[in-house]
Amino acid sequence: MLADLEELVSCESFSADHAAVARSAQVVAGQGSRLLGARPRLLDIDGVTHVQWTFGTPRVLLLGHHDTVWPVGSLATHPWSVKDGIARGPGVFDMKAGLVQMFHALTSLSSLDGVCVLVTGDEETGSATSRALIEDIARGCSATLVPEPSAPGGALKTSRKGVSLYDVTVQGRAAHSGLEPEKGVNAATELAHQLLALQAIADAVTASTGPGTTVTPTLMSAGTSNNTVPAQAELNVDVRVPTAAAQDAVDQLIRELVPRIPGARLRVDGGPNRPPLAPDVSRKLFALAAERAERLGLGPLRQAAVGGASDGNYTAGAGCPTLDGLGAVGDGAHADHEHVVTAAMPARARLLADLVGALR
């Protein structure tokens, strides 16, 4: 398993670099072919490469991704290593170890009939090219198992927040900031008003639908020089919601934003990206996983609700029972300390194999 993990981690697969993702897809396809005994379909959708195996009529979908947030060249600063039972490297935790565990889990089964494996190439950027494919497969399945990284301590993820992404653009009017600032319309100042309005939206939705909604301004830019009234300002907004009702409420309120400064114009682009993965969608699958873990002597399973989203949100939104976080035990997804506890990998693979066998 460690040799296979080194192979995947050593092939960098930054989401925005489609050539790197295509190379990674070939490595994933080769490794999966060797372990599963079948060649996959390589699907190029708008330049992004996804990998799919289908055995018979799918009833169980195993869903992962091979793209990472790490730019090509990150191996130079975050090299592959295994020391004292800890594996490190770009994407090792999110989620290349989960892919290795998945392949080895399936290898242990006597038959793969009824299984579909889909490894996408754009999960980290919102799955724009793979969403329709994911949802279409999920609608025909009775369960989706997602070997994404576990929550702290190996907990499975039985609830995920939904995600909405917005781009707020303010158009003002440029003017010399020393000679005639009064002739300008300051887009940066207008954007400051909108920042406060966004916080008010989060408070209002929390008051009406319950806790858990966050509206977070992220990237901002304004202006062209230090002596010019900014004519344009831009803001990216990351929204996380616990329920579909909260997602709808935030969307409505953000689209109702209006300029506060005379002469300023406001445009809002974007919207809901991933629906929430609600706890009831995972309840029966988690109960089954807990039962099988006890039988295997793997100890009591824990579950967790998390703010991050995955492609499991899409399968849940499509009405397919979904259990997430079945992948690696470790920490540091997207961070310098990203790592995997190697001793946990065989046990996680055994649990996944047992679950697939029970669900097919």
C-alpha positions in Angstrom: 0.0 0.0 0.0 2.8 2.4 0.8 4.5 1.7 -2.6 1.2 2.5 -4.3 0.7 5.6 -2.2 4.2 6.8 -3.2 3.3 6.3 -6.8 0.2 8.5 -6.6 1.8 11.2 -4.5 4.8 11.4 -6.7 2.6 12.3 -9.7 1.5 15.8 -8.9 -2.1 16.7 -9.8 -2.9 20.4 -9.2 -6.5 21.0 -10.1 -5.8 24.1 -12.2 -3.1 22.3 -14.3 -5.1 20.1 -16.6 -2.0 18.5 -18.1 -0.9 17.5 -14.6 -4.3 16.1 -13.9 -4.3 14.1 -17.1 -0.9 12.6 -16.2 -2.3 11.7 -12.8 -5.3 10.1 -14.3 -3.1 7.8 -16.3 -1.2 6.8 -13.1 -4.5 6.2 -11.2 -5.8 4.2 -14.2 -2.7 2.1 -14.3 -2.7 1.4 -10.6 -6.4 0.6 -10.5 -6.1 -1.7 -13.6 -3.3 -3.7 -11.9 -5.3 -4.1 -8.7 -8.8 -4.5 -10.1 -7.9 -6.5 -13.2 -9.8 -4.2 -15.5 -9.1 -1.1 -17.6 -11.2 2.0 -16.8 -12.8 4.6 -19.0 -10.8 7.8 -19.1 -13.3 10.7 -19.5 -12.0 14.1 -20.7 -14.7 16.6 -20.0 -13.8 20.2 -20.9 -10.1 19.3 -20.5 -10.4 17.6 -17.1 -9.7 13.9 -16.9 -11.8 11.6 -14.8 -11.4 7.8 -14.3 -14.3 5.4 -14.1 -14.7 1.6 -13.6 -18.1 0.0 -13.9 -18.7 -3.7 -13.0 -22.1 -5.0 -14.1 -25.1 -2.8 -13.1 -23.9 -0.4 -10.4 -25.5 -0.5 -7.0 -22.7 0.9 -5.0 -20.7 3.9 -6.0 -17.2 4.5 -4.6 -16.4 8.1 -5.2 -13.0 9.9 -4.9 -10.8 12.4 -6.6 -7.2 12.5 -7.7 -6.7 16.2 -8.1 -5.1 18.2 -5.2 -4.7 21.8 -4.1 -0.9 21.6 -4.3 0.7 23.4 -7.3 3.1 21.5 -9.5 6.6 21.7 -7.9 5.3 21.2 -4.3 7.2 17.9 -4.1 10.4 20.0 -3.9 9.3 21.6 -0.7 7.0 18.8 0.6 8.7 15.6 -0.5 7.2 12.1 -0.2 8.5 10.5 3.0 7.5 7.8 5.5 9.0 8.2 9.0 7.9 6.8 12.3 4.6 5.6 10.8 3.7 8.9 9.2 3.5 9.4 5.5 3.9 12.9 4.1 3.6 14.6 0.7 1.3 16.8 -1.4 -2.2 15.3 -1.4 -1.2 12.3 0.7 -4.2 12.8 3.1 -6.6 14.5 0.7 -7.1 12.1 -0.8 -4.5 9.8 -2.4 -4.2 7.5 0.6 -8.0 7.1 0.4 -7.6 6.0 -3.3 -5.0 3.4 -2.4 -7.2 2.1 0.4 -10.1 1.9 -1.9 -8.2 -0.1 -4.6 -6.8 -2.6 -2.0 -10.2 -3.0 -0.4 -11.8 -3.9 -3.8 -8.9 -6.3 -4.6 -9.9 -8.4 -1.6 -13.4 -9.0 -2.8 -14.2 -12.2 -4.8 -16.5 -10.2 -7.2 -16.9 -6.6 -8.1 -20.3 -7.0 -9.7 -22.5 -4.1 -8.9 -19.7 -1.7 -8.1 -18.9 1.6 -9.9 -15.6 3.5 -9.1 -15.4 7.1 -10.1 -12.2 9.1 -9.5 -12.7 12.7 -10.6 -10.2 15.3 -11.5 -11.8 18.6 -10.3 -13.2 18.0 -6.9 -11.0 20.6 -5.2 -12.4 23.4 -7.5 -16.1 22.5 -7.2 -16.5 19.6 -9.7 -17.8 21.8 -12.5 -17.0 19.2 -15.2 -17.9 16.1 -13.1 -21.0 17.1 -11.2 -23.5 15.9 -13.8 -21.7 12.6 -14.1 -21.6 12.1 -10.4 -25.3 12.8 -9.9 -26.3 10.6 -12.9 -24.5 7.6 -11.5 -25.7 8.2 -7.9 -29.3 8.3 -9.0 -29.0 4.7 -10.1 -27.2 3.4 -6.9 -28.5 2.4 -3.5 -25.4 3.7 -1.7 -22.3 5.9 -2.2 -19.2 5.4 -0.1 -16.6 8.2 -0.2 -13.0 7.4 0.9 -12.3 11.1 1.6 -10.1 11.8 4.6 -11.6 11.0 8.0 -12.5 13.5 10.6 -10.1 13.8 13.6 -9.3 10.5 15.2 -10.7 8.5 12.3 -14.3 9.6 12.7 -16.6 9.1 9.6 -18.3 12.2 8.2 -22.0 11.8 8.5 -22.9 15.5 7.9 -21.3 18.1 5.7 -22.3 21.7 5.2 -23.4 22.9 1.8 -21.4 25.5 -0.1 -22.3 28.6 -2.1 -19.7 30.7 -3.8 -20.2 34.3 -4.9 -18.3 37.0 -6.8 -19.3 40.6 -5.8 -18.2 43.3 -8.2 -18.5 47.0 -7.5 -18.3 49.6 -10.3 -17.5 53.1 -9.3 -15.8 56.0 -11.1 -12.1 56.9 -11.1 -10.8 60.4 -10.2 -7.6 61.9 -9.0 -7.5 61.3 -5.3 -5.6 64.6 -4.6 -7.0 67.1 -7.1 -10.7 66.1 -7.3 -11.7 63.1 -5.2 -15.2 64.4 -5.0 -15.7 63.6 -8.7 -15.0 60.0 -8.1 -17.2 57.1 -6.8 -15.0 55.1 -4.5 -15.6 51.4 -5.3 -13.5 50.3 -2.3 -15.6 52.3 0.1 -18.8 50.8 -1.4 -17.2 47.3 -1.0 -16.7 48.1 2.7 -20.4 48.7 3.0 -21.1 45.4 1.4 -18.8 43.6 3.8 -20.9 44.8 6.7 -24.1 43.8 4.8 -22.7 40.3 4.3 -22.2 39.9 8.0 -25.8 41.0 8.6 -26.9 38.3 6.1 -25.2 35.6 8.2 -26.8 36.9 11.4 -30.2 37.1 9.8 -30.1 33.6 8.4 -28.8 32.2 11.7 -31.7 33.9 13.5 -34.3 32.5 11.0 -33.0 29.0 10.3 -30.7 28.1 13.2 -27.0 28.1 13.9 -24.2 27.0 11.5 -24.4 29.4 8.6 -21.2 31.3 7.8 -20.7 34.0 5.2 -17.0 34.6 4.8 -15.4 37.3 2.6 -12.1 35.8 1.2 -10.3 37.4 -1.8 -10.6 41.2 -2.2 -9.1 43.7 -4.7 -9.6 47.3 -5.5 -8.0 50.2 -7.3 -5.2 50.7 -9.8 -2.8 53.2 -8.1 -2.3 55.0 -4.8 -3.5 58.4 -6.1 -6.6 57.3 -7.9 -10.1 56.8 -6.5 -10.8 53.1 -7.2 -13.2 52.6 -10.1 -13.7 48.9 -9.4 -13.5 46.5 -6.5 -14.0 42.8 -6.4 -14.8 40.3 -3.6 -15.1 36.5 -3.4 -17.5 35.2 -0.8 -17.5 31.6 0.7 -20.8 30.6 2.2 -21.3 27.4 4.3 -24.8 26.3 5.4 -26.1 23.4 7.4 -29.5 23.1 5.6 -31.0 23.6 2.2 -33.3 26.3 3.8 -30.3 28.2 5.0 -28.7 28.0 1.5 -31.8 29.3 -0.2 -32.1 32.1 2.4 -28.5 33.3 1.9 -28.9 33.2 -1.8 -32.0 35.4 -1.8 -30.5 37.9 0.6 -27.1 38.2 -1.3 -29.0 38.8 -4.6 -30.9 41.6 -2.9 -27.8 43.6 -2.0 -27.9 47.2 -3.2 -25.3 49.9 -3.4 -25.0 52.4 -0.6 -23.0 55.2 -2.3 -24.7 57.2 -5.0 -23.3 56.4 -8.5 -22.0 53.0 -7.5 -23.2 49.8 -9.3 -23.2 46.3 -7.9 -23.1 42.9 -9.6 -23.4 39.5 -7.9 -22.3 36.4 -9.7 -22.2 32.8 -8.6 -24.6 30.9 -6.3 -25.1 27.5 -4.6 -22.3 25.0 -5.4 -22.8 21.9 -3.3 -26.0 21.1 -1.3 -25.7 20.0 2.3 -25.1 16.4 3.2 -27.7 16.0 5.9 -27.3 13.5 8.8 -30.3 11.5 7.8 -28.7 10.6 4.5 -25.9 8.9 6.3 -27.7 7.4 9.3 -28.4 3.9 8.1 -25.0 3.5 6.4 -23.2 4.7 9.5 -25.1 2.2 11.6 -24.1 -0.6 9.2 -20.5 0.6 9.2 -20.4 0.6 13.0 -21.8 -2.9 13.2 -19.3 -4.2 10.6 -16.4 -2.4 12.4 -17.4 -4.2 15.7 -17.5 -7.6 13.9 -14.0 -6.9 12.4 -12.6 -6.0 15.8 -11.9 -2.4 14.7 -13.4 -0.8 17.8 -16.3 1.6 18.0 -16.7 4.0 15.1 -17.2 7.7 15.7 -19.0 10.2 13.5 -18.6 13.9 12.9 -20.3 16.8 11.3 -17.8 19.0 9.3 -17.9 22.3 7.5 -16.0 21.2 4.5 -17.8 19.8 1.5 -17.0 16.9 -0.9 -18.5 15.3 -3.9 -20.5 13.3 -1.4 -22.7 16.4 -1.1 -23.7 15.9 -4.7 -24.7 12.2 -4.3 -26.6 13.1 -1.1 -28.4 15.9 -3.0 -29.3 13.4 -5.7 -31.1 11.3 -3.2 -28.5 8.5 -2.8 -27.6 7.4 0.8 -24.0 8.5 1.3 -21.3 7.8 3.9 -18.2 10.0 3.8 -14.8 10.1 5.5 -14.0 6.4 4.9 -10.5 7.2 3.8 -7.2 7.9 5.5 -6.6 8.7 9.2 -4.3 11.7 9.6 -4.5 15.5 9.5 -3.5 18.6 7.7 -5.5 18.5 4.5 -4.3 21.4 2.3 -1.7 22.4 4.9 2.0 22.1 5.4 1.6 19.4 8.0 -0.6 17.2 5.8 0.1 13.5 6.8 -1.3 10.0 7.0 -1.0 7.5 9.8 0.1 4.5 7.9 -0.8 1.8 10.5 -4.5 2.7 10.0 -4.5 2.1 6.3 -5.1 -1.7 6.2 -7.9 -1.5 8.8 -9.6 1.2 6.9 -9.3 -0.8 3.7 -10.8 -3.9 5.5 -13.8 -1.9 6.7 -14.4 -0.4 3.3 -14.2 -3.9 1.7 -16.7 -5.3 4.2 -19.1 -2.5 3.6 -19.0 -2.9 -0.2 -19.5 -6.6 0.2 -22.5 -6.0 2.5 -24.1 -3.4 0.2 -23.7 -5.0 -3.3 
